[in-house]
Amino acid sequence: MNKISKFIVKSYIPILIIGLLLLIPSIIGYINTRINYDILVYLPEDIETIQGQNILTKDFGIGSYAFVMVDSSNSKYILNLENKIKKIDKVNTVFSVEDIKDVGIPKDMLPNEILEKIYDKKTNETMIMVLFDESTSKDSSLNGITELREIVKDSTKISSMTAMVLDTKNLSDQEVAIYVLIAVILVLIVLTISTDSYIIPFLLLGNIGIAILYNLGSNIIFGQISYITLAIAAILQLGVTTDFSIFLYNQYKLFKKDNNKKEAMELAIKETFSSILGSSLTTFAGFLALCTMQLTLGKDIGLVMAKGIVCGLITVLTILPALLLICDKLIEKTKHKVLLPKFNFLQKISINNTKKILVVFLLLLIPVIYGYKNYKVYYKLDDSLPKDLPFNIANQKLKDEFNIISPSIILLDKNIPNYKVKELTEKLNNIDGIDLVLSPYNSMNSGIINMIPESLKNKVVSNKYQLIIYNSEYEIATNKLNSQIETVNDLVKSYDKDSIVAGEGALMKDLVKISDHDLKTVNYTSIAVIIIIMFIVLKSIALPIILILAIEFAIFTNLSIAFYTNTSLPFVASIVVGTIQLGATIDYAILMSNTYIKTRKEYKNKKEAMKKTLELTTPSIITSALCFFAATIGVGIYTKIDMIGSICSLLSRGSIISMLVVILLLPSLLLIFDKLIEKTTKGGFKK
C-alpha cells in the first residue's frame, strides 16, 4: 500500500482531473440506463405463472390489457373512440358491447353475468377492452396507456396494471431528485456540527457525490435497474460511505501534526485502507447477500449497492485526498469548534450499569422476538401508492361499477373435448368467490360463439391452447384469493396436467410464496457470510458471534416496532431492511471491538479498557449513525411511495437503534465475555 499511497499523493492533480472527466461517461450511462417500475418483472422466469404470461404474449398477443369505462349513451362516440384507440402503436384488439351489436347480437341476448361486467345501469357506463401486444412494463405499453389517457381525456377511467406502472413511474420521477436533495441537506447539517471546518462537509459530500454518479452511471452494464434501487441507491451510498470519508479526514489531521501535508496524506491513505477494509467488506457482503433472493429485485439492489461501496472506497482513497490537499489552506481558514456533543453520559451509563443493561436486554428479548415474528406484511402493490393516483381511482370504479376485481386466465390444451371444457366451466362457476367464467364452448355462449368474428376468436383459441377467463370477487394478494387460485389450479390440472392459471392474482400468489422464502434465505446468508468475514478480519471465534447477536437484536427491535405500532410493511422492506441494516451498521460493532482489543492490551483492568474504548469510538459511531439517519429519515417522511418510504424509515430508525445497542449493550457483552474473547482471539490480549 506504500507505493500506491505515494503514487496517489504524487499524482493528486492528474487523478482529480481524470476523476472529473470520468463524470462525463457516468452521466451518459446514468441517462441511458432504463428504469423498470414493475416489480413482477423480477419473478423467476422458470415459474409457471411467468411461463403462462409469456404464452399469452407470444401465442395470443395478450401482453397486457386495459379496461376503459365510457358513457354508453352514444354508440357512434364509442365506435369512434375504438377507432382512435386502434391506431395506438402495439394495440392489437379493441372490443366493446358495440362490437357485439355490430355482428348482429342484441345486447339483451347476452347473459346477465356477462352484461353486468360490461354495462353499468346506474352510471350508464360501458366497458371497452384494450389488448396490447407487449407486456405490462414495456415502454410501448406505457406509451400506449399515455396515448389512451389523452384520447379518453380522463385518466381515472382507465384501469390497467400498466396504468399502475405508469403512475408509479411519474410519481417516482417527480420525487427522486428531491430524495437526494433532502438527504444532502440533512447530512450536510450533521457533518457541519460533527467536523471542525465549514468547508469540509462540502468536500466530503462532493467526493461522495462523485462516487454516487460513478455507481449510477455504471448501472448501464445491467441494462436496467428497478425504480426502488434508483431511489435508495444514492441515499444509502451517502449514508453508508460517509464515515469512510470522515475517517480519512481525521487521519489526515492526526498525521499532519508531525508531518507536512503530503506525508500526512500518504500515511492517512495507508491507515484508512487498512482500517476500513474490514468494515467495507462486511457491508459489501451484506449487500451481495441480497443476490441470493429468488425475486431478482434483491440481485438488482444488491449488485448496485455493493458496487456503490467499491466506488465509495475508490473515491475516498483517490479523489478525496486530492480535494483535501488542494483545499488545505481553505480548510485551515474555515476551522471552527466541533459542535456535536460528546455524549459522555452514554459512556457513563454503559460503564456503570453493565448488569442492569444486561437484565434489560434479557427482559426485552421475548417481546422483541415476538414482535419480530408477528409484524404485518402486505403484498398488494397498489397499496404502496397514494389512493388518489388515476389508476387507483379507476380500479375502485371498476370494482364498484362492474365488480371486476381479480380477473384471471386459464391456459388449457386446445384438444380437450368440448364436453369436458363445458364440465370444467360449470365446476369453476361453483367455486366460492367466482362470479363469471367465460370459455369458447361453455353453455352460456354456445349459440353466440359462431357469430363472433374470427379476429376475436383468435384471442381465445390458438394452435395449442384455448383460454378460459374467470373473475374472482376476492382482492389480489389476500389469503382468500390465494386459496381460491390453489383450488382452481388443482381442478384444471385434473383435466389437463399442463394447464396454467395466469394473471395478476396468480403472479401475486407466487410473489408471496417466493418472498417468504427469500426472507429466510437472505437473513441466513447475510449472517453466515458476515460471520466468516469477521472471523478472518478479527481473527477471533467468539467475537464475531457476539457482534452479530448485538446487531441482530437491533434489527429485531427495529422490525418489532412495526408490530407494536400496528404498522403494515411492504414485503420488499421486510426482506431487504434486515440485511441492509446488518451490513451497514455491523461496522459500528467492529470498530468498538477492535478498539477494545487494542486498549485491553494496554490496560489490565477491563473496565478501564472499556472506558478508553468508549472515549475513542463513541464520537465516530454517533457521527456515522447520524449521517445514516440523516440520509434516510427525510426521504422516509417525504415520499408518497410506501415501498420506498418504509425502507428509508426503517433504516433511519435502525441506524439509531444499532448505535444505542453498540454503545450501551455491546460494552456489557464484551466485559462479561472478556475471558472467552481473550481465549478465542488470536494473540489474546498480549502486547
Disulfide bonds with the S-S distance in Angstrom:
none
